[in-house]
Amino acid sequence: MADGFAFEVLHTDGAARAGLIRMPRGTVRTPAFMPVGTQGALKGVHWHEVRAAGADIVLGNTYHLMLRPGAERIAALGGLHRFINWPHPILTDSGGFQVMSLAELRKVDENGVIFRSHLDGAVVELTPERAIEIQRLLDADIAMQLDECLELPAQGAEIARATALSLRWAERCKRAFEGAPPGRALFGIVQGGDDARLRHESARALVDMGFDGYAIGGLAVGETQAVMLAMVDATVPHLPAQRPRYLMGVGTPEDLLAAVARGVDMFDCVLPTRNGRHGLAFTRFGAINLKNARHAGDPRPLDAESRCPAARDFSRAYLHHLVKANEALGGMLLSVVNLFYYQDLMAGMRDAIAAGNLAGFAGMTREGWARGDLPAP
Amino acid sequence: MADGFAFEVLHTDGAARAGLIRMPRGTVRTPAFMPVGTQGALKGVHWHEVRAAGADIVLGNTYHLMLRPGAERIAALGGLHRFINWPHPILTDSGGFQVMSLAELRKVDENGVIFRSHLDGAVVELTPERAIEIQRLLDADIAMQLDECLELPAQGAEIARATALSLRWAERCKRAFEGAPPGRALFGIVQGGDDARLRHESARALVDMGFDGYAIGGLAVGETQAVMLAMVDATVPHLPAQRPRYLMGVGTPEDLLAAVARGVDMFDCVLPTRNGRHGLAFTRFGAINLKNARHAGDPRPLDAESRCPAARDFSRAYLHHLVKANEALGGMLLSVVNLFYYQDLMAGMRDAIAAGNLAGFAGMTREGWARGDLPAP
C-alpha cells in the first residue's frame, strides 16, 4: 500500500535474505540490527552517533517508558520520536519481557499481568489492550504483541501454558491494533520455549491470524546458542517469506552470523553498549578487552581501517587508561566502536547476500575473529 | 619571537583586555576559559565537542596524570596532545593544588612534597624540578610552577610561610624550565592567601624573576567571592600588562564577568561538567535545575537561540527525564550545553571589550540571569 508498511526481499542466499522494510518514517535495510534505547536513550551514546554508526531503526522499551516518564506524557510531547529526537523508525517491545525480568510481585492471569514498578512500587496493570495503547501513544512504527516470556529451562507444561496464553493475547493485540494509522505495523511473537513442536504450533497459529511481521521471542534468556538456533530452525520454515522475521534480544556477533544464515531479518541487543561500558570492544579481530595490561603502552588504534572515528583516532593505550581510570569517555568511545562494528557486520552480510556469498563472508569473518588481535607492536 | 609564545593585547576596556596568546600549537583568544580534562578526559564529553564549543585550550592535571598512566608513559606515547587526541594548546597545572586536596599523608618541606597516591598508596615525591620535568614529558604548551596551596581561612603566619616557600619554588621551577623547546611557556603563581600585602609582595617577586604569564592561585578554595575579587584587585596592578593573567580554578559565570572586568585573561574550572552531571544547566536565563518537576512536561528546548545543538534539539521534558532516570546522556548533553555557554560568555566578553562595552554586556548578561528562566508555557 502507498505510504504503508512494506517488506521487500531483494536477494536470497540459501535461507538468508537481504531486503528493505519501507515505512513512512524511513526505510530499514535488512538484515538489520536495532540498538536499544531502553529509557529513551542508549547508555553513554548520543543519538547522532547511533545514526552515524548506520542504524536505520532503534528499539524503545515499553516497560521502562510506561513507568517513566509515562506513555501519556510522551504522547502529549508529540510521541517518542520527537521526545528522543530520533525521526527515523522505532520499534517498541510490548513490555512483557521486562515485566518478567524487572518487576516485583508480578501476577499473570488471562487478562494480563499486574506488577509492582521497580521504581516506586506502584501497582501497574499491563493487558494486551493496554500494551497496544501504550505503543500507539509512543507512536511506534513497529509495535509488538504482549506475550508471556519464561526463563529457560522451564517445565514443559509451563511452557505450553505460556505459549497458549501468548497466542490468545496475540489475538487481542491484533484486535486492539485495528485502526492504527497507515504504515504502522504489528508483529506477532512466536513462543514455545525450547520445544520445537510448540514453536511450530505457535508460528502456525500466528500466521493464521496474520501479522505484519513475526518475532521469535523467549530466547536469549539463558539457553545455549545451540538451543537458540534449533528454535530458530524450528520456526523460520513456518513463517511466510514475504514478512520480516525478528529474533528478539539477540545477540553476539556470532549469533547474528548464524541467525541471518537461517533466515532472520532483524535483531536487537544491549551488548554493544553494555560491553562497551565494561571495556570490551567488538572488532574484526574478535572481542578485545581494553582492561588488559598489554594495551597500556600500545600506541596503535583499535582498528586503523575501521569506519568508526573512535576506533581510529585514539590509541589502545588511551582507551586502556580511560577504562582503568573509570572515565566515562572510555565507555562512550567503546560503545560507539561497538555500535559501528555491529552495523558494519550487518552491512557486510547484506552485501554478501546480494553477492550470493554469505557463507564466504561468514567464514572470513569467523577466521578474523579466530586469528585474534594484532600481535604486540 | 618567531614560532614562539607571544601575548598580544588587542583591546582594552577599563582594566579588561581582549587579546591573543599565540603558541606553536594554536592561538588562544583571551579572555579564555579552559575546560578541565582531569585524567586526560572531560567527564562525559567527547573532545570534538570541547572543540565545537569553542575552546582554544584545555587544562590537564599533572597530579592525576603522573599517577595514572604516568608522565613517562605519556611521553613514550608522543605526549599528552597525541594521547588525548587534542592537537591544540594545553596548559597543565603543577600538581601542587591536588596534592594538597587529594593525596594522603602529605609532608611539605623545603625540597618539595612527599605524599601517598590516593589510588594505590604509593609514596611519591613532587619537587619543583620534578613538576617541571613531568610537564615537559607531557609536553604542555603552558606549564605552571609548583606552589603550596592552602585552604582558606588559614593562619597569617602559615600563609606567609607558604607564600615564601612558593616563591623559592618558583625560582627553582624557572631554572628547571631553561632549555624548554621554543614556544613553551612557564607561568608563575601569585600566592598570599587572603592577605593583600602578601599578594602584592608575591606578585612583585615573581615579576622580578620574569615569567611568560602570571597566575593568581590559592583562590576558589572556600573563600567568599568578595575576598577572591579583593585578592584579584590586590594582585593585577602589580602584574605586567604585556603578560597573560590566569585566575586558577575560577569559577561561576558571575565570577568570570567580575574577574575579566578586573583584568584577568584566563580561567579554568570543572563547573560546566560537574554541574552538568548534576542536572544543572548554565543559560542566558541563569542556572536551570533540570531535576525540577516544572520541566517534566515542557516541550521547549533549554534555549532555542543557543548555538549549542544540545540546547536546541531536545526538550526540557526529555532532559528532565534523562536526569531523573540517571541516564548518562543527561549529564553528557548538559555538560555540552554548559561548555558552550561558558565559551559563548567568553566570546561575548571579548566582543564587548573590543567594542568598549564590557560594562554594558555584563549588565545585560546579569539582567538576563536576574530575570530568570522562561515563564511556564
Boltz contact constraints between the chains, C-beta under 6 A:
constraints:
  - contact:
      token1: [A, 39]
      token2: [B, 325]
      max_distance: 6.0
  - contact:
      token1: [A, 39]
      token2: [B, 327]
      max_distance: 6.0
  - contact:
      token1: [A, 41]
      token2: [B, 322]
      max_distance: 6.0
  - contact:
      token1: [A, 41]
      token2: [B, 327]
      max_distance: 6.0
  - contact:
      token1: [A, 41]
      token2: [B, 329]
      max_distance: 6.0
  - contact:
      token1: [A, 43]
      token2: [B, 328]
      max_distance: 6.0
  - contact:
      token1: [A, 44]
      token2: [B, 328]
      max_distance: 6.0
  - contact:
      token1: [A, 68]
      token2: [B, 325]
      max_distance: 6.0
  - contact:
      token1: [A, 69]
      token2: [B, 321]
      max_distance: 6.0
  - contact:
      token1: [A, 77]
      token2: [B, 299]
      max_distance: 6.0
  - contact:
      token1: [A, 77]
      token2: [B, 317]
      max_distance: 6.0
  - contact:
      token1: [A, 83]
      token2: [B, 318]
      max_distance: 6.0
  - contact:
      token1: [A, 85]
      token2: [B, 313]
      max_distance: 6.0
  - contact:
      token1: [A, 85]
      token2: [B, 314]
      max_distance: 6.0
  - contact:
      token1: [A, 299]
      token2: [B, 77]
      max_distance: 6.0
  - contact:
      token1: [A, 313]
      token2: [B, 85]
      max_distance: 6.0
  - contact:
      token1: [A, 314]
      token2: [B, 85]
      max_distance: 6.0
  - contact:
      token1: [A, 317]
      token2: [B, 77]
      max_distance: 6.0
  - contact:
      token1: [A, 318]
      token2: [B, 83]
      max_distance: 6.0
  - contact:
      token1: [A, 321]
      token2: [B, 69]
      max_distance: 6.0
  - contact:
      token1: [A, 322]
      token2: [B, 41]
      max_distance: 6.0
  - contact:
      token1: [A, 325]
      token2: [B, 39]
      max_distance: 6.0
  - contact:
      token1: [A, 325]
      token2: [B, 68]
      max_distance: 6.0
  - contact:
      token1: [A, 327]
      token2: [B, 39]
      max_distance: 6.0
  - contact:
      token1: [A, 327]
      token2: [B, 41]
      max_distance: 6.0
  - contact:
      token1: [A, 328]
      token2: [B, 43]
      max_distance: 6.0
  - contact:
      token1: [A, 328]
      token2: [B, 44]
      max_distance: 6.0
  - contact:
      token1: [A, 329]
      token2: [B, 41]
      max_distance: 6.0
